[in-house]
Amino acid sequence: MADVTFTLRPIRPEDYPQVRAIYETGLESGHATYETQAPTWQQFSRSKILETVFVAVDVEDPDKLLGWVAAAPISSRSVFHGVVENSIYIHPDARGRGVAGALLDKLIEVCQGLHKWGIHAWVFPENEGSAALHVSRGFEKVGTFRHLAKMNYGDMAGQWRDTVVYEKLLPKPGE
């Protein structure tokens, strides 16, 4: 067993500058999101289910965040309250340390505890690392949205992008 180099804990408002910076590294890659800028803390905290937002903290430097995970509702319709879309972002320095897998495992556990019955991951086809991570945790590819939106920044600016949808079904509440 490898030495544990990080721990997971719920997000705190004071973590947000680092959470935002990690998100912005994903933006810079051009293969993480259609968004062009990171949200404010207020926007972030309103759009995510805060009980699902966890950060990975470096054991050697507890002030350094290595990554984060969150879930957001897929719809405002109450009938879909049990299905969420996940977000997971890892600091480039933390890759290869098991941070992403630990965060995704935590999200799955928390979503089950919140009586969610499905988690969706929307992934650009070029983001092979994210696709492999999700598949390793039991997500299945359920489809591809073709030409879902046009990128307006990065290497693919002006191009229509496909988005692959992965789904993990959780135990249904009451079963």
N, CA, C and O atoms as a DFTB+ gen file, in Angstrom:
700 C
 N C O
     1  1       0.846      -1.179       0.000
     2  2       0.000       0.000       0.000
     3  2       0.886       1.235       0.000
     4  3       1.798       1.355       0.818
     5  1       0.615       2.145      -0.915
     6  2       1.393       3.374      -1.017
     7  2       1.075       4.288       0.157
     8  3       0.001       4.214       0.754
     9  1       2.030       5.149       0.472
    10  2       1.798       6.133       1.526
    11  2       0.692       7.081       1.100
    12  3       0.620       7.486      -0.060
    13  1      -0.164       7.429       2.040
    14  2      -1.237       8.377       1.771
    15  2      -0.626       9.776       1.738
    16  3       0.008      10.210       2.700
    17  1      -0.822      10.470       0.631
    18  2      -0.234      11.804       0.475
    19  2      -1.279      12.905       0.458
    20  3      -0.951      14.079       0.285
    21  1      -2.550      12.522       0.640
    22  2      -3.622      13.517       0.637
    23  2      -4.789      13.002       1.458
    24  3      -4.911      11.804       1.714
    25  1      -5.638      13.925       1.861
    26  2      -6.879      13.576       2.542
    27  2      -8.014      14.321       1.851
    28  3      -7.792      15.305       1.146
    29  1      -9.221      13.840       2.065
    30  2     -10.406      14.478       1.497
    31  2     -11.208      15.117       2.620
    32  3     -11.281      14.590       3.730
    33  1     -11.803      16.254       2.314
    34  2     -12.691      16.910       3.271
    35  2     -13.688      17.766       2.510
    36  3     -13.467      18.094       1.345
    37  1     -14.793      18.133       3.169
    38  2     -15.766      19.027       2.519
    39  2     -15.130      20.390       2.220
    40  3     -14.233      20.843       2.931
    41  1     -15.609      21.018       1.169
    42  2     -15.124      22.347       0.805
    43  2     -15.493      23.358       1.891
    44  3     -16.504      23.219       2.579
    45  1     -14.658      24.360       2.019
    46  2     -14.925      25.524       2.868
    47  2     -14.895      26.747       1.958
    48  3     -14.181      26.747       0.955
    49  1     -15.652      27.783       2.287
    50  2     -15.629      28.973       1.421
    51  2     -14.217      29.506       1.168
    52  3     -13.925      29.992       0.076
    53  1     -13.353      29.418       2.160
    54  2     -11.991      29.942       1.988
    55  2     -11.151      29.095       1.028
    56  3     -10.072      29.521       0.618
    57  1     -11.636      27.893       0.664
    58  2     -10.944      27.050      -0.327
    59  2     -11.177      27.543      -1.748
    60  3     -10.433      27.193      -2.664
    61  1     -12.210      28.356      -1.929
    62  2     -12.641      28.633      -3.294
    63  2     -11.585      29.266      -4.192
    64  3     -11.549      28.921      -5.374
    65  1     -10.727      30.162      -3.723
    66  2      -9.705      30.672      -4.653
    67  2      -8.862      29.552      -5.286
    68  3      -8.546      29.613      -6.475
    69  1      -8.502      28.538      -4.502
    70  2      -7.739      27.422      -5.075
    71  2      -8.615      26.536      -5.957
    72  3      -8.166      26.065      -7.002
    73  1      -9.866      26.307      -5.541
    74  2     -10.792      25.531      -6.374
    75  2     -10.929      26.212      -7.728
    76  3     -10.873      25.562      -8.771
    77  1     -11.107      27.516      -7.700
    78  2     -11.247      28.293      -8.939
    79  2      -9.975      28.192      -9.797
    80  3     -10.060      28.022     -11.013
    81  1      -8.818      28.295      -9.173
    82  2      -7.557      28.213      -9.915
    83  2      -7.400      26.842     -10.576
    84  3      -6.938      26.753     -11.714
    85  1      -7.780      25.780      -9.873
    86  2      -7.701      24.431     -10.454
    87  2      -8.675      24.319     -11.626
    88  3      -8.337      23.751     -12.665
    89  1      -9.870      24.855     -11.459
    90  2     -10.850      24.867     -12.549
    91  2     -10.287      25.616     -13.758
    92  3     -10.452      25.187     -14.900
    93  1      -9.625      26.733     -13.491
    94  2      -9.072      27.532     -14.595
    95  2      -7.980      26.788     -15.351
    96  3      -7.799      27.031     -16.544
    97  1      -7.237      25.880     -14.690
    98  2      -6.274      25.071     -15.439
    99  2      -7.005      24.139     -16.404
   100  3      -6.509      23.845     -17.491
   101  1      -8.203      23.672     -15.990
   102  2      -9.026      22.878     -16.893
   103  2      -9.512      23.711     -18.072
   104  3      -9.534      23.238     -19.208
   105  1      -9.897      24.943     -17.800
   106  2     -10.308      25.854     -18.881
   107  2      -9.180      26.028     -19.889
   108  3      -9.398      25.984     -21.100
   109  1      -7.974      26.225     -19.372
   110  2      -6.818      26.446     -20.247
   111  2      -6.558      25.260     -21.159
   112  3      -6.045      25.431     -22.265
   113  1      -6.906      24.055     -20.708
   114  2      -6.662      22.865     -21.523
   115  2      -7.543      22.851     -22.769
   116  3      -7.180      22.254     -23.783
   117  1      -8.700      23.511     -22.695
   118  2      -9.634      23.492     -23.810
   119  2     -10.412      22.200     -23.949
   120  3     -11.205      22.057     -24.880
   121  1     -10.202      21.248     -23.039
   122  2     -10.871      19.950     -23.140
   123  2     -11.597      19.569     -21.854
   124  3     -11.808      18.387     -21.583
   125  1     -11.982      20.581     -21.056
   126  2     -12.649      20.290     -19.799
   127  2     -14.073      20.838     -19.743
   128  3     -14.932      20.248     -19.088
   129  1     -14.335      21.952     -20.418
   130  2     -15.636      22.593     -20.307
   131  2     -15.851      23.554     -21.467
   132  3     -14.900      24.021     -22.094
   133  1     -17.110      23.835     -21.737
   134  2     -17.450      24.862     -22.713
   135  2     -17.343      26.256     -22.110
   136  3     -17.236      27.242     -22.838
   137  1     -17.372      26.340     -20.789
   138  2     -17.340      27.638     -20.124
   139  2     -16.062      28.395     -20.476
   140  3     -15.033      27.797     -20.792
   141  1     -16.151      29.711     -20.415
   142  2     -14.985      30.533     -20.749
   143  2     -14.342      31.164     -19.531
   144  3     -13.213      31.650     -19.605
   145  1     -15.050      31.162     -18.406
   146  2     -14.467      31.687     -17.174
   147  2     -15.054      30.965     -15.975
   148  3     -16.149      30.405     -16.028
   149  1     -14.288      30.998     -14.890
   150  2     -14.737      30.340     -13.666
   151  2     -15.822      31.172     -13.002
   152  3     -15.817      32.400     -13.094
   153  1     -16.750      30.501     -12.333
   154  2     -17.792      31.237     -11.621
   155  2     -17.250      31.881     -10.348
   156  3     -16.177      31.526      -9.861
   157  1     -18.003      32.821      -9.831
   158  2     -17.710      33.367      -8.512
   159  2     -18.089      32.328      -7.466
   160  3     -18.747      31.339      -7.789
   161  1     -17.680      32.540      -6.211
   162  2     -18.082      31.628      -5.141
   163  2     -19.601      31.566      -5.037
   164  3     -20.169      30.491      -4.846
   165  1     -20.258      32.713      -5.163
   166  2     -21.713      32.738      -5.060
   167  2     -22.353      31.902      -6.168
   168  3     -23.276      31.132      -5.904
   169  1     -21.876      32.046      -7.394
   170  2     -22.408      31.257      -8.510
   171  2     -22.127      29.773      -8.302
   172  3     -23.006      28.935      -8.498
   173  1     -20.904      29.456      -7.905
   174  2     -20.497      28.071      -7.678
   175  2     -21.360      27.436      -6.587
   176  3     -21.899      26.344      -6.768
   177  1     -21.486      28.129      -5.458
   178  2     -22.198      27.543      -4.320
   179  2     -23.697      27.416      -4.581
   180  3     -24.361      26.590      -3.955
   181  1     -24.238      28.219      -5.494
   182  2     -25.655      28.084      -5.864
   183  2     -25.878      26.967      -6.881
   184  3     -26.937      26.340      -6.892
   185  1     -24.894      26.718      -7.729
   186  2     -25.086      25.746      -8.812
   187  2     -24.746      24.309      -8.401
   188  3     -25.232      23.364      -9.021
   189  1     -23.934      24.135      -7.382
   190  2     -23.528      22.804      -6.930
   191  2     -24.369      22.378      -5.727
   192  3     -24.925      23.213      -5.013
   193  1     -24.448      21.080      -5.521
   194  2     -25.046      20.532      -4.307
   195  2     -23.907      20.509      -3.289
   196  3     -23.046      19.630      -3.337
   197  1     -23.902      21.469      -2.374
   198  2     -22.724      21.682      -1.529
   199  2     -22.333      20.460      -0.704
   200  3     -21.154      20.293      -0.391
   201  1     -23.284      19.605      -0.344
   202  2     -22.939      18.391       0.415
   203  2     -22.063      17.447      -0.398
   204  3     -21.449      16.537       0.160
   205  1     -21.997      17.654      -1.712
   206  2     -21.209      16.770      -2.576
   207  2     -19.844      17.343      -2.934
   208  3     -19.058      16.680      -3.610
   209  1     -19.551      18.551      -2.497
   210  2     -18.306      19.202      -2.903
   211  2     -17.213      18.863      -1.897
   212  3     -17.276      19.238      -0.726
   213  1     -16.216      18.145      -2.390
   214  2     -15.070      17.738      -1.570
   215  2     -13.778      18.181      -2.230
   216  3     -13.686      18.272      -3.454
   217  1     -12.786      18.455      -1.403
   218  2     -11.464      18.823      -1.892
   219  2     -10.460      17.788      -1.392
   220  3     -10.639      17.175      -0.340
   221  1      -9.409      17.617      -2.173
   222  2      -8.270      16.795      -1.761
   223  2      -7.191      17.751      -1.277
   224  3      -6.840      18.713      -1.961
   225  1      -6.673      17.472      -0.087
   226  2      -5.697      18.335       0.570
   227  2      -4.386      17.582       0.710
   228  3      -4.373      16.425       1.129
   229  1      -3.294      18.226       0.365
   230  2      -1.963      17.637       0.484
   231  2      -1.626      17.441       1.966
   232  3      -1.743      18.378       2.755
   233  1      -1.211      16.233       2.347
   234  2      -0.886      15.937       3.746
   235  2       0.322      16.753       4.206
   236  3       0.357      17.240       5.336
   237  1       1.304      16.898       3.327
   238  2       2.526      17.635       3.680
   239  2       2.286      19.132       3.773
   240  3       2.967      19.827       4.528
   241  1       1.310      19.638       3.002
   242  2       1.018      21.075       2.974
   243  2      -0.498      21.248       3.001
   244  3      -1.123      21.394       1.951
   245  1      -1.099      21.232       4.204
   246  2      -2.557      21.254       4.324
   247  2      -3.231      22.492       3.734
   248  3      -4.454      22.523       3.597
   249  1      -2.454      23.498       3.388
   250  2      -3.030      24.684       2.742
   251  2      -3.116      24.524       1.230
   252  3      -3.655      25.394       0.545
   253  1      -2.583      23.404       0.696
   254  2      -2.565      23.203      -0.757
   255  2      -3.635      22.202      -1.167
   256  3      -3.648      21.059      -0.710
   257  1      -4.542      22.657      -2.046
   258  2      -5.561      21.762      -2.592
   259  2      -5.030      21.094      -3.848
   260  3      -4.359      21.721      -4.669
   261  1      -5.343      19.805      -3.985
   262  2      -4.874      19.014      -5.118
   263  2      -5.967      18.772      -6.150
   264  3      -5.676      18.424      -7.295
   265  1      -7.214      18.955      -5.754
   266  2      -8.318      18.733      -6.676
   267  2      -9.633      18.864      -5.945
   268  3      -9.679      19.050      -4.729
   269  1     -10.705      18.763      -6.715
   270  2     -12.044      18.867      -6.127
   271  2     -13.050      18.114      -6.979
   272  3     -12.813      17.826      -8.153
   273  1     -14.178      17.803      -6.356
   274  2     -15.272      17.110      -7.030
   275  2     -16.572      17.719      -6.546
   276  3     -16.663      18.191      -5.413
   277  1     -17.574      17.707      -7.405
   278  2     -18.877      18.257      -7.047
   279  2     -19.942      17.629      -7.929
   280  3     -19.656      17.075      -8.991
   281  1     -21.178      17.731      -7.459
   282  2     -22.325      17.327      -8.261
   283  2     -23.284      18.497      -8.343
   284  3     -23.381      19.316      -7.428
   285  1     -23.989      18.555      -9.460
   286  2     -25.007      19.579      -9.682
   287  2     -26.252      18.886     -10.212
   288  3     -26.154      17.855     -10.877
   289  1     -27.420      19.445      -9.923
   290  2     -28.641      18.853     -10.475
   291  2     -28.601      18.885     -12.008
   292  3     -28.079      19.832     -12.595
   293  1     -29.149      17.858     -12.650
   294  2     -29.206      17.882     -14.109
   295  2     -30.394      18.686     -14.614
   296  3     -30.444      19.071     -15.782
   297  1     -31.351      18.938     -13.722
   298  2     -32.574      19.623     -14.119
   299  2     -33.191      20.289     -12.897
   300  3     -32.970      19.862     -11.764
   301  1     -33.956      21.327     -13.138
   302  2     -34.702      21.953     -12.037
   303  2     -36.030      21.233     -11.789
   304  3     -36.711      21.530     -10.807
   305  1     -36.404      20.306     -12.650
   306  2     -37.655      19.554     -12.479
   307  2     -37.510      18.585     -11.309
   308  3     -36.538      17.832     -11.244
   309  1     -38.458      18.600     -10.398
   310  2     -38.354      17.804      -9.176
   311  2     -38.287      16.307      -9.447
   312  3     -37.677      15.573      -8.669
   313  1     -38.889      15.844     -10.515
   314  2     -38.895      14.418     -10.807
   315  2     -37.472      13.884     -11.059
   316  3     -37.218      12.691     -10.896
   317  1     -36.556      14.765     -11.453
   318  2     -35.182      14.360     -11.745
   319  2     -34.224      14.641     -10.591
   320  3     -33.010      14.654     -10.795
   321  1     -34.744      14.866      -9.384
   322  2     -33.894      15.248      -8.249
   323  2     -32.816      14.222      -7.923
   324  3     -31.819      14.563      -7.286
   325  1     -32.993      12.991      -8.341
   326  2     -32.042      11.935      -8.004
   327  2     -30.931      11.738      -9.005
   328  3     -30.118      10.826      -8.856
   329  1     -30.880      12.584     -10.031
   330  2     -29.839      12.453     -11.047
   331  2     -28.999      13.729     -11.054
   332  3     -29.523      14.841     -11.119
   333  1     -27.693      13.537     -10.986
   334  2     -26.770      14.668     -10.930
   335  2     -25.713      14.552     -12.031
   336  3     -25.488      13.486     -12.605
   337  1     -25.084      15.679     -12.297
   338  2     -23.935      15.727     -13.210
   339  2     -22.713      16.044     -12.369
   340  3     -22.752      16.942     -11.529
   341  1     -21.634      15.316     -12.587
   342  2     -20.453      15.564     -11.773
   343  2     -19.445      16.469     -12.476
   344  3     -19.431      16.604     -13.699
   345  1     -18.611      17.076     -11.652
   346  2     -17.449      17.853     -12.097
   347  2     -16.280      17.371     -11.265
   348  3     -16.398      17.201     -10.052
   349  1     -15.153      17.150     -11.917
   350  2     -13.948      16.746     -11.189
   351  2     -12.751      17.394     -11.871
   352  3     -12.560      17.279     -13.082
   353  1     -11.959      18.070     -11.068
   354  2     -10.793      18.794     -11.574
   355  2      -9.612      18.527     -10.656
   356  3      -9.739      18.565      -9.432
   357  1      -8.460      18.256     -11.262
   358  2      -7.254      17.907     -10.520
   359  2      -6.152      18.890     -10.896
   360  3      -5.968      19.210     -12.071
   361  1      -5.419      19.368      -9.887
   362  2      -4.265      20.238     -10.131
   363  2      -3.236      19.438     -10.930
   364  3      -3.015      18.263     -10.634
   365  1      -2.606      20.045     -11.930
   366  2      -1.625      19.293     -12.730
   367  2      -0.531      18.628     -11.889
   368  3      -0.060      17.547     -12.245
   369  1      -0.121      19.247     -10.791
   370  2       0.924      18.673      -9.937
   371  2       0.461      17.411      -9.204
   372  3       1.286      16.657      -8.689
   373  1      -0.853      17.181      -9.154
   374  2      -1.391      16.064      -8.373
   375  2      -1.694      14.838      -9.221
   376  3      -2.108      13.812      -8.682
   377  1      -1.502      14.916     -10.508
   378  2      -1.837      13.776     -11.366
   379  2      -0.954      12.581     -11.044
   380  3       0.229      12.724     -10.737
   381  1      -1.557      11.399     -11.123
   382  2      -0.815      10.167     -10.873
   383  2      -0.726       9.775      -9.406
   384  3      -0.039       8.812      -9.066
   385  1      -1.412      10.506      -8.530
   386  2      -1.357      10.226      -7.087
   387  2      -2.632       9.564      -6.578
   388  3      -2.753       9.309      -5.380
   389  1      -3.582       9.282      -7.462
   390  2      -4.825       8.654      -7.039
   391  2      -5.873       9.637      -6.544
   392  3      -6.906       9.231      -6.011
   393  1      -5.615      10.920      -6.715
   394  2      -6.527      11.954      -6.221
   395  2      -7.875      11.875      -6.934
   396  3      -8.921      11.897      -6.285
   397  1      -7.858      11.784      -8.250
   398  2      -9.112      11.780      -9.013
   399  2      -9.977      10.580      -8.628
   400  3     -11.181      10.726      -8.417
   401  1      -9.379       9.415      -8.537
   402  2     -10.137       8.218      -8.161
   403  2     -10.725       8.334      -6.769
   404  3     -11.875       7.955      -6.547
   405  1      -9.955       8.848      -5.834
   406  2     -10.449       9.001      -4.460
   407  2     -11.600      10.006      -4.408
   408  3     -12.594       9.780      -3.717
   409  1     -11.465      11.109      -5.135
   410  2     -12.536      12.105      -5.147
   411  2     -13.806      11.544      -5.780
   412  3     -14.904      11.761      -5.268
   413  1     -13.660      10.825      -6.890
   414  2     -14.844      10.270      -7.547
   415  2     -15.496       9.202      -6.670
   416  3     -16.723       9.124      -6.596
   417  1     -14.683       8.382      -6.006
   418  2     -15.235       7.396      -5.078
   419  2     -16.028       8.086      -3.970
   420  3     -17.108       7.627      -3.599
   421  1     -15.495       9.182      -3.445
   422  2     -16.178       9.928      -2.388
   423  2     -17.503      10.482      -2.898
   424  3     -18.518      10.416      -2.205
   425  1     -17.490      11.028      -4.112
   426  2     -18.718      11.575      -4.684
   427  2     -19.786      10.486      -4.819
   428  3     -20.948      10.709      -4.482
   429  1     -19.399       9.332      -5.303
   430  2     -20.344       8.227      -5.467
   431  2     -20.942       7.844      -4.111
   432  3     -22.152       7.651      -3.992
   433  1     -20.094       7.737      -3.099
   434  2     -20.553       7.394      -1.748
   435  2     -21.525       8.446      -1.207
   436  3     -22.572       8.103      -0.658
   437  1     -21.180       9.713      -1.362
   438  2     -22.032      10.785      -0.850
   439  2     -23.360      10.831      -1.609
   440  3     -24.414      11.021      -1.002
   441  1     -23.312      10.661      -2.916
   442  2     -24.554      10.673      -3.702
   443  2     -25.487       9.541      -3.273
   444  3     -26.700       9.734      -3.200
   445  1     -24.931       8.365      -2.989
   446  2     -25.763       7.269      -2.495
   447  2     -26.395       7.657      -1.169
   448  3     -27.574       7.385      -0.942
   449  1     -25.626       8.288      -0.291
   450  2     -26.149       8.717       0.995
   451  2     -27.227       9.782       0.879
   452  3     -28.083       9.903       1.756
   453  1     -27.189      10.556      -0.205
   454  2     -28.194      11.594      -0.460
   455  2     -29.378      11.048      -1.274
   456  3     -30.238      11.812      -1.715
   457  1     -29.414       9.733      -1.468
   458  2     -30.503       9.053      -2.186
   459  2     -30.587       9.470      -3.655
   460  3     -31.676       9.555      -4.223
   461  1     -29.431       9.727      -4.259
   462  2     -29.380       9.960      -5.704
   463  2     -29.368       8.589      -6.378
   464  3     -28.908       7.609      -5.792
   465  1     -29.867       8.524      -7.593
   466  2     -29.890       7.221      -8.269
   467  2     -29.130       7.213      -9.593
   468  3     -29.082       6.194     -10.282
   469  1     -28.544       8.344      -9.939
   470  2     -27.745       8.367     -11.153
   471  2     -26.773       9.534     -11.161
   472  3     -27.087      10.632     -10.701
   473  1     -25.581       9.273     -11.695
   474  2     -24.573      10.318     -11.863
   475  2     -24.191      10.334     -13.336
   476  3     -23.862       9.298     -13.913
   477  1     -24.236      11.515     -13.935
   478  2     -23.816      11.684     -15.324
   479  2     -22.493      12.436     -15.369
   480  3     -22.244      13.341     -14.573
   481  1     -21.660      12.044     -16.308
   482  2     -20.417      12.760     -16.582
   483  2     -20.428      13.112     -18.064
   484  3     -20.550      12.236     -18.919
   485  1     -20.299      14.389     -18.356
   486  2     -20.242      14.855     -19.741
   487  2     -18.785      15.154     -20.040
   488  3     -18.178      16.012     -19.400
   489  1     -18.219      14.442     -21.018
   490  2     -16.783      14.461     -21.251
   491  2     -16.506      14.713     -22.732
   492  3     -17.122      14.089     -23.595
   493  1     -15.588      15.619     -23.023
   494  2     -15.156      15.781     -24.411
   495  2     -14.446      14.500     -24.846
   496  3     -13.714      13.910     -24.051
   497  1     -14.645      14.055     -26.095
   498  2     -13.989      12.817     -26.549
   499  2     -12.467      12.867     -26.414
   500  3     -11.826      11.834     -26.220
   501  1     -11.894      14.056     -26.515
   502  2     -10.440      14.203     -26.421
   503  2      -9.919      14.024     -24.997
   504  3      -8.719      13.830     -24.802
   505  1     -10.789      14.085     -24.015
   506  2     -10.381      13.989     -22.617
   507  2     -10.375      12.513     -22.198
   508  3     -11.222      12.055     -21.430
   509  1      -9.393      11.798     -22.730
   510  2      -9.312      10.354     -22.520
   511  2      -9.082       9.991     -21.058
   512  3      -9.549       8.946     -20.602
   513  1      -8.375      10.830     -20.321
   514  2      -8.127      10.556     -18.904
   515  2      -9.416      10.557     -18.103
   516  3      -9.638       9.675     -17.273
   517  1     -10.265      11.545     -18.350
   518  2     -11.547      11.614     -17.639
   519  2     -12.427      10.432     -18.020
   520  3     -13.069       9.831     -17.159
   521  1     -12.460      10.099     -19.301
   522  2     -13.262       8.960     -19.741
   523  2     -12.793       7.681     -19.044
   524  3     -13.616       6.916     -18.541
   525  1     -11.486       7.446     -19.011
   526  2     -10.951       6.237     -18.378
   527  2     -11.240       6.219     -16.878
   528  3     -11.563       5.169     -16.323
   529  1     -11.127       7.371     -16.220
   530  2     -11.436       7.449     -14.790
   531  2     -12.877       7.032     -14.535
   532  3     -13.143       6.209     -13.659
   533  1     -13.800       7.595     -15.293
   534  2     -15.212       7.290     -15.075
   535  2     -15.517       5.817     -15.354
   536  3     -16.243       5.181     -14.590
   537  1     -14.975       5.278     -16.428
   538  2     -15.191       3.865     -16.740
   539  2     -14.628       2.988     -15.616
   540  3     -15.222       1.968     -15.265
   541  1     -13.487       3.385     -15.055
   542  2     -12.870       2.592     -13.975
   543  2     -13.741       2.546     -12.724
   544  3     -13.562       1.673     -11.874
   545  1     -14.685       3.484     -12.606
   546  2     -15.573       3.538     -11.445
   547  2     -16.985       3.075     -11.786
   548  3     -17.936       3.366     -11.061
   549  1     -17.111       2.349     -12.897
   550  2     -18.393       1.741     -13.236
   551  2     -19.324       2.589     -14.071
   552  3     -20.477       2.208     -14.274
   553  1     -18.866       3.723     -14.561
   554  2     -19.687       4.522     -15.466
   555  2     -19.698       3.846     -16.830
   556  3     -18.700       3.263     -17.252
   557  1     -20.818       3.926     -17.503
   558  2     -20.938       3.374     -18.850
   559  2     -21.238       4.491     -19.827
   560  3     -21.988       5.419     -19.529
   561  1     -20.636       4.381     -20.998
   562  2     -20.937       5.346     -22.053
   563  2     -22.361       5.088     -22.533
   564  3     -22.691       3.977     -22.947
   565  1     -23.205       6.122     -22.475
   566  2     -24.595       5.950     -22.884
   567  2     -24.922       6.715     -24.161
   568  3     -26.011       6.564     -24.715
   569  1     -23.999       7.522     -24.623
   570  2     -24.269       8.215     -25.871
   571  2     -23.327       9.370     -26.114
   572  3     -22.506       9.733     -25.272
   573  1     -23.477       9.937     -27.307
   574  2     -22.693      11.101     -27.702
   575  2     -23.631      12.150     -28.252
   576  3     -24.409      11.892     -29.170
   577  1     -23.547      13.336     -27.680
   578  2     -24.255      14.480     -28.248
   579  2     -23.342      15.062     -29.317
   580  3     -22.230      15.500     -29.021
   581  1     -23.811      15.066     -30.559
   582  2     -23.019      15.594     -31.674
   583  2     -23.241      17.092     -31.784
   584  3     -24.367      17.581     -31.695
   585  1     -22.140      17.808     -31.979
   586  2     -22.195      19.257     -32.205
   587  2     -23.034      19.935     -31.128
   588  3     -23.896      20.761     -31.430
   589  1     -22.779      19.583     -29.875
   590  2     -23.567      20.100     -28.758
   591  2     -23.429      21.614     -28.615
   592  3     -24.408      22.313     -28.354
   593  1     -22.215      22.111     -28.786
   594  2     -21.989      23.555     -28.677
   595  2     -20.694      23.907     -29.397
   596  3     -19.840      23.055     -29.645
   597  1     -20.579      25.173     -29.720
   598  2     -19.393      25.672     -30.413
   599  2     -18.417      26.242     -29.383
   600  3     -18.790      27.030     -28.514
   601  1     -17.182      25.830     -29.503
   602  2     -16.145      26.374     -28.618
   603  2     -15.850      27.801     -29.040
   604  3     -15.821      28.112     -30.231
   605  1     -15.632      28.659     -28.072
   606  2     -15.286      30.037     -28.421
   607  2     -13.956      30.462     -27.818
   608  3     -13.689      31.655     -27.676
   609  1     -13.117      29.483     -27.463
   610  2     -11.769      29.795     -26.996
   611  2     -10.883      28.577     -27.222
   612  3     -11.376      27.495     -27.540
   613  1      -9.590      28.753     -27.059
   614  2      -8.634      27.649     -27.115
   615  2      -8.346      27.157     -28.518
   616  3      -8.736      27.773     -29.510
   617  1      -7.650      26.027     -28.576
   618  2      -7.218      25.447     -29.851
   619  2      -8.386      25.079     -30.759
   620  3      -8.223      25.001     -31.977
   621  1      -9.566      24.853     -30.175
   622  2     -10.714      24.431     -30.971
   623  2     -11.759      25.540     -31.118
   624  3     -12.919      25.272     -31.431
   625  1     -11.340      26.775     -30.889
   626  2     -12.260      27.913     -31.025
   627  2     -12.900      27.887     -32.410
   628  3     -12.225      27.678     -33.417
   629  1     -14.213      28.104     -32.440
   630  2     -14.950      28.119     -33.693
   631  2     -15.435      26.760     -34.157
   632  3     -16.181      26.671     -35.133
   633  1     -15.026      25.698     -33.475
   634  2     -15.430      24.347     -33.870
   635  2     -16.582      23.861     -32.998
   636  3     -16.639      24.129     -31.798
   637  1     -17.494      23.139     -33.637
   638  2     -18.577      22.479     -32.903
   639  2     -18.009      21.242     -32.256
   640  3     -17.300      20.466     -32.898
   641  1     -18.320      21.048     -30.968
   642  2     -17.750      19.939     -30.210
   643  2     -18.803      18.890     -29.889
   644  3     -19.965      19.200     -29.626
   645  1     -18.366      17.653     -29.918
   646  2     -19.180      16.548     -29.428
   647  2     -18.955      16.416     -27.925
   648  3     -17.930      16.850     -27.401
   649  1     -19.912      15.821     -27.247
   650  2     -19.787      15.539     -25.822
   651  2     -20.295      14.128     -25.571
   652  3     -21.419      13.783     -25.934
   653  1     -19.452      13.321     -24.945
   654  2     -19.797      11.943     -24.624
   655  2     -20.408      11.927     -23.225
   656  3     -19.895      12.567     -22.308
   657  1     -21.500      11.196     -23.073
   658  2     -22.174      11.107     -21.778
   659  2     -21.924       9.722     -21.185
   660  3     -22.186       8.694     -21.809
   661  1     -21.409       9.736     -19.959
   662  2     -21.212       8.518     -19.181
   663  2     -22.203       8.565     -18.025
   664  3     -22.528       9.636     -17.512
   665  1     -22.678       7.387     -17.623
   666  2     -23.688       7.310     -16.565
   667  2     -23.319       6.203     -15.591
   668  3     -22.881       5.121     -15.982
   669  1     -23.508       6.500     -14.320
   670  2     -23.390       5.454     -13.298
   671  2     -24.729       5.406     -12.573
   672  3     -25.183       6.398     -12.002
   673  1     -25.346       4.237     -12.609
   674  2     -26.596       4.036     -11.893
   675  2     -26.278       3.579     -10.479
   676  3     -25.476       2.668     -10.274
   677  1     -26.903       4.212      -9.520
   678  2     -26.735       3.875      -8.105
   679  2     -27.963       3.103      -7.638
   680  3     -28.983       3.091      -8.327
   681  1     -27.882       2.467      -6.494
   682  2     -29.080       1.784      -5.977
   683  2     -30.228       2.781      -5.836
   684  3     -30.042       3.902      -5.362
   685  1     -31.398       2.358      -6.249
   686  2     -32.560       3.241      -6.169
   687  2     -33.028       3.338      -4.719
   688  3     -33.051       2.337      -4.003
   689  1     -33.399       4.537      -4.289
   690  2     -33.873       4.698      -2.907
   691  2     -35.037       3.737      -2.627
   692  3     -35.945       3.577      -3.444
   693  1     -34.982       3.111      -1.463
   694  2     -36.062       2.211      -1.059
   695  2     -35.921       0.806      -1.588
   696  3     -36.750      -0.047      -1.270
   697  1     -34.907       0.531      -2.383
   698  2     -34.726      -0.837      -2.904
   699  2     -33.557      -1.530      -2.235
   700  3     -33.261      -2.683      -2.550
